[in-house]
């Protein structure tokens, strides 16, 4: 499903070059559950972001479902529709309701009608116990609730793979437990790649 070949990433700064990723090779098969661990600053998130070109590799190849996504002319936006991404700090649109956050992308990209997207949003919200919050705004939700909404927003695109970048590092223990339960459920259906520096969490999830 995902093939990484000799991946290199260097950041150019005023203080000199920072060589973060050095010749990374990785094969991730459909249905696999991968947890990437390591200390802060070791390149975990950079690697994850290279998988969907939120970071552009300095060199090397990234292949997704048979297509080299960092090749010239590749329609990266189309491929990203199949790669759900959940960030550390939620990244919900603050001026949109929960329902609008979830339905915006599939409707804008004409993947679903508004009615179909609304039905999907309600089904997913009911699954995570937040259907009553459908018309609330992110500022009215707890951190844990916002992160669950962020996961649902990614799932609404019906991706083939889910990428999680430190999804619980900003949450309290109770919220962390709920997110871990949700991620454990997702493992049954999706290819899942999770970045974390929490070794206990890595052991629980994987």
N, C-alpha and C positions, 0 to 999 in steps of 0.2 A: 504493500500500500504506500509506504513512505520509504524512500531510499536516499540516504545522505552520503555523498562521495567526496572525500578530501575537503571538507568544509573549513574555510578560513574566514575569520572576521577580525579586522583591525580597526580600531577607532583612532582617528587623528585628532590630537589635542594640542593646545599651546605648549604643553610640557613634553610633547613627544608622542610617539605612537604607542598604543596599548593593544597588544596582540592577545585577544581574548579567546578565540577558538583556533585550535592548531591541528589541522588535518583530521577532522572528525569524520568517522565512517560509521554509519548505523543503518540497519535494516529493521523496519517496523512492519510486521505483518497484520493483516486485517484481523480484528478481534483481540489483538494483544493489549495488555495493560502495562504501561511503562511508567515508572516513577523515577525522576531524575533528582538526585540528592547532591548536596555539597554545600560548603559555606557560602556566605554572602560574597558576591564579587567573583565567583568562580566561573561565571558564564552560563549558568543554567537558563536564565530568562532570555539571554541573547540567543542561545541555541533554539529555544522554543519559538521565539519571534522570527528566526530565520526560516522556520518551517512553513510559514505562510507569508513571508517577505515583508512583515512589519519592520524587520531589519534586513537590509540587502547584504548578502554575503560578499566579502571581498573577493573570494574565489571559491571554486568547488561547484558541486551540483546538488540541487535538491529536486527530487522526483516525487510526484504525488499521483497515484493511480495511472502510472504509465506516461506522465507528461513532465518534462523538466520545467518547473515553474519559474526558474530564474534564467531561462533562455530568452533571447530577444524575440519579441512578438507574442509571447505567451499571454493569454488573457487571464491575468492573475485574479482579477475580481470574480470571474466566473468560478475559478477553482476555490476561492475563499468561501464561496457559498456552501461548500461541502466540508469546511473546516471551522467548527465552532470554537470560539476563543472566549475564555473567561479570565478577567484580569483581577489583580490584587485589590484594586480600589473601585470595583463595580462598573464605573464608567457608564452609568445610566444617564439618559438625557433628563436634566432636572425640570425642564419646562413641559415634559410630556407625562401623562399618566402611566401607570403600570401597563395597562392594556395597550396604549399607544407605543410604549417602548418595545413591547413584544411584537406588535403587528407591523411596525414601520418598515422594516427591511423586506419581508416577504411581499408586502403590497407594493412598495416602491419598485422592487425588481420584477413585479408582475408574475411572481411565482404563485400567488394566491389572490383571490378576490378578498375584499375587506371582510365579507361575511365568512369566508373560509378561514381567514387569519384570526378573526374574532373567536370562532369556534375552537381553533387550535389553542389559542391563548387561554380560553376558559378551561379547556381540558387539562392543560399543563398546570395551570394555577390550582385547579382542584387537586391534582396529584400531590402538590407540595403544601396543601393546606392554606393557600393564600388567595383563594377566589374572592373572598370578601374585600381584598385590597385592590381589586382590578382597576378601580377608578381613583385610587389614591396616587399621590405624587411621591417621588423618591424621598423628599425631605420629611415625609410623614412616616417613614419606615425605619426600622432598626437596621444596623449594619448587616446582621445575619439575614434579614428579610430582603434587603437590597441585593445581597449576593445570590440568594436563591432566585430572585427575579432575573438577575444577570445570566444565570445558568439556563433558566427557562427561555430567555430571549435567544440564546444560542441554539437551544433545542428546537425552537420554532422554525428554524431554517432547515430542519431535518438533515443535519450533517452526517457525514460518514465517520468523522473523527472529532473528538473533543479535546481541546488543549486547555489546560488549567495552569495559570501562572501564579503561584503562591496564593491560592484562593481563600485561605483562612488566616493568613498572617495578621490581618487587621481586626480579627473577630475575637470575642470572648469565648471561653470554653464551651458554654452551652450552644452558642451559635455554630462553633466549629464542629461540634458533634452532629448537628443537623445537616451541615454541608457535607460532612464525611458520609453520613447515611445516604444522602442523595447521590454522591459520587459512586458509592458502592453499588447502588441500584443501577446507575448508568453503565457500570462495567459489564453488565449482563448483555447489553445491546450494542454498545459502541466500542470502537477503538479509542482508548483513553491514554493521554500523555499528561502527566502531572509533574510540575516543578515544585519542590519544597525543600526547605532546610531543616524541617522537623523530622527527625529520624523515627520517632514514635508514630507519627502520622503516616510516614512512608510504610512502615511495617503493618499498620492497621489496614491501609487501603490496598496494598499489594498482596 
